Amino acid sequence: MTDDAVERFVADAERAYEEYEQGYADADATLRVLRSHLDRLEAELDE
């Protein structure tokens, strides 16, 4: 489960970064998305 959670986080973080790089999201929105992914990862690791 930990490996799955980490893999999911990395994929989601890369997707958020790509959207920022392509101009689909500003820096603040990208940071909020990354924070939500980090929160989810932390919750899954705490289980």
Secondary structure in CASP SS format (residue, H / E / C, confidence):
PFRMAT SS
TARGET T0000
AUTHOR 0000-0000-0000
METHOD secondary structure of the structure
MODEL  1
M C 1.00
T H 1.00
D H 1.00
D H 1.00
A H 1.00
V H 1.00
E H 1.00
R H 1.00
F H 1.00
V H 1.00
A H 1.00
D H 1.00
A H 1.00
E H 1.00
R H 1.00
A H 1.00
Y H 1.00
E H 1.00
E H 1.00
Y H 1.00
E H 1.00
Q C 1.00
G C 1.00
Y C 1.00
A C 1.00
D C 1.00
A H 1.00
D H 1.00
A H 1.00
T H 1.00
L H 1.00
R H 1.00
V H 1.00
L H 1.00
R H 1.00
S H 1.00
H H 1.00
L H 1.00
D H 1.00
R H 1.00
L H 1.00
E H 1.00
A H 1.00
E H 1.00
L H 1.00
D H 1.00
E C 1.00
END
